[in-house]
Amino acid sequence: MQATKLRRLRLPTSWGELIIVGGSRAGDGTVILLPQLHLALDAGRAHRALPAMTTVVVSHGHVDHLGGIAYWASQRQLQSMGPARLLAPGAIAPGIEGLLATHANLEGGQPYEVEMVPVEAGERFSLRRDFDLVFFPTDHWVPTLGSRLVWRRHRLLSEYAALSGEEIAHRRSAGVTITEEIETNLLAYCADCGPGVLENQPQALAAEVLLIECSFYRSRDRERAVRYGHMHLDDMLESIDRLSCRHLVLLHPSRRHRLREVEEILADRLRPRLDCSLHHLMIDWD
């Protein structure tokens, strides 16, 4: 299989350098990987980077966002990579589970070692000890879930800051609460969405890293964006003051636009108005 070269971002955050690898093109596929967390946020194409991910989130049922999951599950089975988890909106989870069962049956092997986890808007899923995923609805034209990556850690309460390590340990062993939990919205992935996300999801817009689609860029495509539940650049410009992220990462350009054209428009119209850094994961798939 020829593998399209994915784009790679290294973004400074309060957690440290966050690596994001991926590629996105409307209709062709969106694949977003966080290799440090072994996490994929949508797997819309078969790619050799996918099998190493132990958790895959499917935002909605469109093929350009889940077309790679059978490849992912099959390759993990073939390479004896162990169990994995697939999170998907509850309404489509049974269909995806049936799809994977069909592929496993066609391959003549054992069922894939994939745990299907249905999720709903508002739910929180523990990814690992220090990270949770929190799901929220978007305004795409089919039911779609975005996700926030929440970093959790504990900080010593200020009243104990002057104590020695021995004194802190003594209080802890005595059952005294000496720390408080701190949560940071490290990343938000809005999947496919319209401008409603800009109005209804302030926590996503305040994440340190915001991954959001911007599918259309020409004035004549504004109505098309509304019809299909996608973001137009003008929507983003009209809500620019609501963005409080540190890094803005754009995804999902329509095939009506050449990528060079999109980059020129972004440099001319969007970048000068941003207080944050601007990046994209837009590619042309082979």
C-alpha positions as CSV (number, residue, x, y, z in Angstrom):
1,M,0.0,0.0,0.0
2,Q,1.4,3.4,-0.9
3,A,1.1,5.7,2.1
4,T,0.5,9.4,1.7
5,K,2.9,11.4,3.8
6,L,0.9,12.9,6.6
7,R,1.6,16.4,8.0
8,R,3.3,16.6,11.4
9,L,2.9,19.4,13.9
10,R,4.9,19.9,17.1
11,L,3.0,22.4,19.3
12,P,4.2,23.8,22.6
13,T,1.6,23.4,25.3
14,S,1.4,23.6,29.1
15,W,1.7,19.8,29.1
16,G,4.8,19.9,26.9
17,E,5.4,19.5,23.2
18,L,2.3,17.9,21.7
19,I,2.8,16.0,18.4
20,I,-0.1,15.8,16.0
21,V,0.1,13.8,12.8
22,G,-2.6,13.8,10.2
23,G,-4.2,14.6,7.0
24,S,-7.6,15.9,6.0
25,R,-9.6,16.5,2.8
26,A,-13.4,16.7,2.6
27,G,-14.8,13.5,1.1
28,D,-11.4,11.9,0.8
29,G,-10.5,11.3,4.4
30,T,-9.6,12.7,7.8
31,V,-7.0,11.0,10.0
32,I,-5.8,12.7,13.1
33,L,-3.2,10.9,15.3
34,L,-1.8,11.8,18.7
35,P,1.1,9.3,18.8
36,Q,2.2,10.2,22.3
37,L,-1.2,9.1,23.6
38,H,-1.7,6.3,21.0
39,L,-4.9,8.0,20.0
40,A,-6.6,8.5,16.7
41,L,-9.4,11.1,16.3
42,D,-11.1,9.7,13.3
43,A,-9.6,7.2,10.9
44,G,-11.0,8.1,7.6
45,R,-8.3,6.4,5.5
46,A,-6.2,3.2,5.7
47,H,-2.7,4.4,6.6
48,R,0.3,2.5,7.9
49,A,0.5,4.9,10.9
50,L,-2.9,3.8,12.2
51,P,-2.3,0.3,13.7
52,A,-0.1,1.7,16.5
53,M,-3.0,3.6,17.9
54,T,-4.7,1.7,20.8
55,T,-7.7,4.0,20.9
56,V,-9.7,5.2,17.9
57,V,-12.5,7.7,18.2
58,V,-15.1,7.9,15.3
59,S,-16.9,11.2,15.3
60,H,-19.7,10.2,12.9
61,G,-20.8,7.7,10.3
62,H,-19.4,9.3,7.1
63,V,-16.9,7.1,5.3
64,D,-14.3,9.8,5.0
65,H,-14.1,9.6,8.8
66,L,-14.3,5.9,9.4
67,G,-13.0,4.3,6.2
68,G,-9.8,3.1,7.8
69,I,-11.1,1.3,10.9
70,A,-11.3,-2.2,9.3
71,Y,-7.7,-1.8,8.1
72,W,-6.6,-0.6,11.6
73,A,-8.3,-3.5,13.4
74,S,-7.1,-6.1,10.8
75,Q,-3.5,-4.9,10.9
76,R,-3.5,-5.0,14.7
77,Q,-4.7,-8.5,14.6
78,L,-2.2,-9.6,11.9
79,Q,0.7,-8.1,13.8
80,S,-0.4,-9.4,17.3
81,M,-0.5,-5.9,18.7
82,G,-3.1,-6.7,21.4
83,P,-6.5,-5.4,22.4
84,A,-7.7,-1.9,21.4
85,R,-10.7,0.3,21.9
86,L,-13.0,2.0,19.4
87,L,-15.3,4.8,20.6
88,A,-18.2,6.0,18.5
89,P,-21.6,7.7,19.0
90,G,-24.1,5.3,20.5
91,A,-26.5,5.6,17.5
92,I,-23.9,4.2,15.1
93,A,-21.8,2.0,17.4
94,P,-23.8,-1.2,16.6
95,G,-23.4,-0.7,12.9
96,I,-19.7,-0.2,13.2
97,E,-19.4,-3.3,15.4
98,G,-21.3,-5.2,12.7
99,L,-19.0,-3.8,10.0
100,L,-15.9,-5.0,11.9
101,A,-17.5,-8.4,12.5
102,T,-18.2,-8.7,8.7
103,H,-14.6,-7.9,7.8
104,A,-13.2,-10.3,10.4
105,N,-15.5,-13.0,9.0
106,L,-14.4,-12.3,5.4
107,E,-10.8,-12.6,6.5
108,G,-11.6,-16.1,7.9
109,G,-10.0,-15.3,11.2
110,Q,-11.0,-14.7,14.8
111,P,-13.0,-11.6,15.8
112,Y,-10.8,-8.5,16.0
113,E,-9.5,-7.7,19.5
114,V,-11.4,-4.4,19.5
115,E,-13.7,-3.3,22.4
116,M,-16.6,-1.2,21.1
117,V,-17.4,1.7,23.4
118,P,-20.6,3.7,22.7
119,V,-20.4,7.3,23.8
120,E,-22.8,10.2,24.0
121,A,-22.5,14.0,24.2
122,G,-21.6,15.1,27.7
123,E,-19.9,11.8,28.6
124,R,-16.4,11.6,29.9
125,F,-14.1,8.7,29.0
126,S,-10.8,7.9,30.9
127,L,-8.1,7.6,28.2
128,R,-5.4,7.0,30.8
129,R,-4.6,8.1,34.4
130,D,-4.0,11.7,33.4
131,F,-6.2,12.2,30.4
132,D,-9.9,12.1,29.8
133,L,-11.9,12.6,26.6
134,V,-15.1,14.6,26.9
135,F,-17.6,14.5,24.1
136,F,-19.8,17.3,22.8
137,P,-22.3,17.7,19.9
138,T,-21.5,19.6,16.7
139,D,-23.9,21.0,14.1
140,H,-23.0,18.8,11.2
141,W,-25.9,17.5,9.1
142,V,-25.8,14.0,10.7
143,P,-25.3,13.4,14.4
144,T,-21.6,14.1,15.1
145,L,-19.5,14.2,18.3
146,G,-16.5,16.4,18.8
147,S,-14.1,15.6,21.7
148,R,-12.0,17.5,24.2
149,L,-8.8,16.1,25.5
150,V,-8.7,17.0,29.2
151,W,-5.4,16.9,31.1
152,R,-5.7,16.1,34.8
153,R,-3.0,16.5,37.4
154,H,-2.8,17.3,41.1
155,R,-1.2,20.4,42.7
156,L,-0.1,20.9,46.3
157,L,-2.5,23.2,48.1
158,S,-0.9,26.6,48.8
159,E,-1.3,26.3,52.6
160,Y,1.1,23.4,52.5
161,A,3.7,24.8,50.1
162,A,6.2,25.7,52.9
163,L,6.2,22.3,54.5
164,S,9.0,19.8,54.2
165,G,8.6,16.6,52.2
166,E,8.4,14.6,55.5
167,E,5.7,16.8,56.9
168,I,3.7,16.6,53.7
169,A,4.0,12.8,53.7
170,H,2.9,12.7,57.3
171,R,-0.3,14.6,56.6
172,R,-1.0,12.5,53.5
173,S,-0.7,9.3,55.5
174,A,-3.0,10.8,58.1
175,G,-5.7,11.2,55.5
176,V,-5.4,15.0,55.1
177,T,-6.3,16.4,51.7
178,I,-3.1,18.2,50.6
179,T,-3.6,18.5,46.8
180,E,-6.2,19.9,44.4
181,E,-7.0,18.5,41.0
182,I,-6.3,20.8,38.1
183,E,-7.9,20.3,34.7
184,T,-6.7,21.8,31.4
185,N,-8.5,21.6,28.0
186,L,-5.4,20.6,26.2
187,L,-7.0,19.9,22.8
188,A,-10.4,20.1,21.2
189,Y,-11.3,18.3,17.9
190,C,-14.6,19.6,16.4
191,A,-14.9,16.9,13.7
192,D,-17.3,18.0,10.9
193,C,-19.2,21.1,12.1
194,G,-20.9,24.3,11.1
195,P,-20.7,27.7,12.8
196,G,-22.9,26.5,15.7
197,V,-19.8,25.2,17.4
198,L,-18.4,28.7,17.5
199,E,-21.5,29.8,19.5
200,N,-22.2,26.8,21.7
201,Q,-18.8,25.2,22.6
202,P,-16.8,27.9,24.5
203,Q,-14.7,25.2,26.3
204,A,-13.6,23.8,22.9
205,L,-12.7,27.3,21.6
206,A,-10.6,27.8,24.7
207,A,-8.6,24.6,24.4
208,E,-4.8,25.2,24.0
209,V,-5.0,23.4,20.6
210,L,-8.2,23.8,18.6
211,L,-8.7,21.5,15.6
212,I,-11.6,22.7,13.5
213,E,-12.8,22.3,10.0
214,C,-12.9,25.1,7.5
215,S,-14.3,23.6,4.3
216,F,-15.2,26.6,2.1
217,Y,-13.5,29.8,1.3
218,R,-15.3,31.5,-1.6
219,S,-18.3,33.8,-1.1
220,R,-20.4,31.8,-3.5
221,D,-20.1,28.7,-1.4
222,R,-21.6,30.1,1.8
223,E,-25.0,28.6,1.1
224,R,-23.4,25.2,0.3
225,A,-21.6,25.3,3.6
226,V,-24.9,25.9,5.4
227,R,-26.7,23.1,3.4
228,Y,-24.1,20.5,4.3
229,G,-23.3,21.5,7.9
230,H,-19.8,22.7,7.3
231,M,-17.7,25.8,8.2
232,H,-17.1,28.7,5.8
233,L,-14.1,31.0,6.4
234,D,-16.6,33.9,6.8
235,D,-18.2,32.1,9.7
236,M,-14.9,31.9,11.4
237,L,-14.0,35.5,10.7
238,E,-17.3,36.7,12.1
239,S,-16.6,34.8,15.4
240,I,-12.9,35.5,15.6
241,D,-13.2,37.2,19.0
242,R,-14.5,33.9,20.5
243,L,-11.4,32.0,19.7
244,S,-9.1,31.9,22.8
245,C,-6.9,28.9,21.8
246,R,-3.1,29.0,21.7
247,H,-2.9,27.1,18.4
248,L,-5.6,26.9,15.7
249,V,-5.3,23.9,13.4
250,L,-7.6,23.9,10.3
251,L,-8.9,20.8,8.6
252,H,-11.2,19.4,5.9
253,P,-11.0,21.7,2.8
254,S,-13.5,21.1,0.1
255,R,-12.2,19.5,-3.1
256,R,-13.6,22.6,-4.8
257,H,-10.4,24.4,-3.6
258,R,-6.8,23.8,-4.4
259,L,-4.6,23.7,-1.3
260,R,-2.3,26.4,-2.6
261,E,-5.4,28.6,-3.0
262,V,-6.5,27.8,0.5
263,E,-3.1,28.6,2.0
264,E,-3.0,32.0,0.2
265,I,-6.5,32.9,1.4
266,L,-5.6,31.9,5.0
267,A,-2.4,34.0,4.9
268,D,-4.3,37.0,3.5
269,R,-7.6,37.0,5.4
270,L,-7.3,34.9,8.6
271,R,-3.7,34.9,9.9
272,P,-3.5,38.8,10.3
273,R,-6.6,38.7,12.6
274,L,-5.5,35.9,14.9
275,D,-3.8,36.2,18.3
276,C,-2.9,32.5,18.2
277,S,-0.6,30.5,15.9
278,L,-2.2,29.1,12.7
279,H,-1.6,25.7,11.3
280,H,-3.3,23.2,9.1
281,L,-3.4,19.4,8.4
282,M,-4.8,19.7,4.9
283,I,-3.4,17.3,2.3
284,D,-4.2,15.7,-1.1
285,W,-4.5,12.0,-0.6
286,D,-2.9,9.8,-3.2
